[in-house]
Amino acid sequence: MAKDRSDPEFDRELSDLTPELRWREWMRRIEAVLFATGSPVPREDLARVVGQGVSVDLLMEDLSTDLEGRAFEIAKVSEGWLLRTRVSYAPVILAAADIAAQLMDLAEFDVAVLAAIAYDQPITRDGLKGIFGKEISRDLIGRLHGRQLIATGPRSPQPGAPYTYVTTEQFLLAFGLESLRDLPDREQMEDAGVIRAVRT
């Protein structure tokens, strides 16, 4: 969703520049916005920094091409884009940078529960119990909720109307997914032992 803010004064149209220089400046503006924020920036917000009728999608494609061979890449997450370090550089970042506070540090079982929520959402704690064969603690749900990886979904139509749980935009961001359609194949996750098949 686009942010509600007043527009600062600057020349969006850049009519005094040649078409090539104008396009390059619009790309740099978008790059600057993405560099300055840590969350996905929606199309509506990016459109605020370029001329009328300019295709943000085409600018993003050209910027992605421009960044090829660099340590950074453009990622589409949910309804927006962000600039992030390429995954191949994770080992060197971990070796040299103090980013411990940014790591999720999730236990293997936490990841399995998170995967089950992602595949079966909206799902209740009883639904998770059916998958794992044991009660899922409120503490675990609280940890995932506290990291903003899950949120409360609609109440279940079951007796007592228990809460359901769904994944969030932060979940997509944390795992580098554009949408839930980008989740790995469920059977592969079951074969790898990350989640269990539901036995009925």
N, C-alpha and C positions, 0 to 999 in steps of 0.2 A: 504494500500500500504506500502511495506517495506521501511524503512528509508534508505537513501543513506549515509552511514558512513563507516569510516575505522574500521576494526575489531581489537580490542585490543588483545594482546597475552594472552591466557589462554588455559588450557587443556580442550577441549570439549569432548574428547573420554573417559577420566578417566579410561584408561585400567588397571591401577594399583589397582583399587578398585574391590571388589566383585560385581557381577551383582546387588544384592540387594542394596548395598551402593551406587553404581553408579546411579541407578534409583532414590533413595532418594535424592541424590545431584542434579540431573537434576530437580526434583520437586522443591527443595528449590531455585534453580536458577530462575526458572519461577516465583515462588512466590515472590522473591525479585524484579524481573522486574515489576510484576503487582503492587506490593506495592509501588514502586517508581514513578509510573506514574498515572495520573488521567484520562487518555483517553484509549480507547480500544487498545490493542496491537495485531497486526495481526500475524497470524501463521508464516509468513516468518521471522518476527523479533524474535519470540520466538525460532524458529529453529536455530538461530544464537548462542544460548547458550548451546545447547545440541549436542550430537554426531551425526554423519552421519546416516541417515536412521532411526532415533528414531521418533516414532509417537508422535507428539505434542498432538494430540487428546487423546491418551491413558494417557499421562502425566497429561493432564487437568482433565480427569475423576478421576484419582487417587488423584490428589490434591484436587478436589472437595470433594471426599470421606474423605480425611484427615481433611478437614475443617468442617465436620459435627459436630454439637454441639458447634461450635465456633461462635463468633459474626460476622465473615466475611464469605463471599461466593464468588465463582467465577461466573461471569455473562458473557454470550456471547452476545455481542452487535455488530450489523452490521457484519463486517468481522473480529472481534477480540474479545479478552477477557479482563475483568478487575476484580479487587478485590474490593468488596464494602461491606459496612455494611449491615447486614440483615435488612429488612424492620421492623421487629418486635422490633428493637431497636431504631426506630425513636423517640418515645416519650422521652426516657431517654436522647438521644443526644440533643434534643431540650431543655430539662430541664437544662442540665448542660454545654453545649458547645456554644460558640459564633459563630454560623454559619449563622447569619442573611444575610450576604452578599451572601451566596451560594443559598439561597432560591429564587425560581423563582418569587414569589409574583405576580401571574397572576390573574386578575379579572376573574370572572365566564364567562363573555362574551368572553374574550380573549381565554380561554380554549375551548369554543364552536367553535370559529373561527378556532383555531388550529386543533381541531378534524375534522371540515369540510374539511380543507385543506388536512389533513392526509387521509381521506377517498376518496376524489374526485380529488386528484392531478393528473396532473397539472390543476390548476383552476385559473380563472381570478377573479378580484374584482367583475365583473358583475355576474360571476357564484356564488360567495359568496352572492351577493345581492339577487339572485334568491332563495338561501337557507334561508336566514334570513329575507327577505322582506324589507330590508333597506340597504342603502349604508354602506359599510365597510370603515372606515376612513383610510387615508394614515398613520396617527399617529399609529393606532393599528397595521397595517402591519409593520410599522417601528419598533415598540416595539418588535414584534415577530422576525423580521429580526435582530435587534440589539442584541437579546439574542441568536442568531444563531439557532433558532428553525425552521425557514423557510429560503428558499433561492429563488432566481428568477429562474424559470424554462424556458422552451422553449417558444418562442413567439407563441401566439395563431394564428391559421389560419383565425381568424375573421377579418373583415375590421378594419384597423388601427393597426393590429398586437399587441394587448395589451399583457402586461407581464402576465405570469402565475406564480403561487407559488407552491412550493413543500416543503416537510419536509426535515430535514437534519439528519446527523448522531448524532448531538447534541440533536435533538428531541428524537431519539431512546434512547440515553444515559439518558436523563432527565426522561424518562418514563419507563426505564428498559426493553426496547423491543429489541429483537434480530433483528427483521425485521418488516416491515409493516404487514406481515402475522400474527403477534402476537397482532395486535389491537383487542380490544374487539369487539364482534359481533355488527354490526351497528344497528340492531333492538334493542338490549339491550341499546345502547347509546341513541337511539331515545326515548325508553320507559322511561329512566331515565331523559329525558329532557336535556341531554347534547348537543345533536344536534337535529335539526328539520328535519323531513322527507320533501323531496322536493315535493311540490304539483304541478302537471302538469295538 
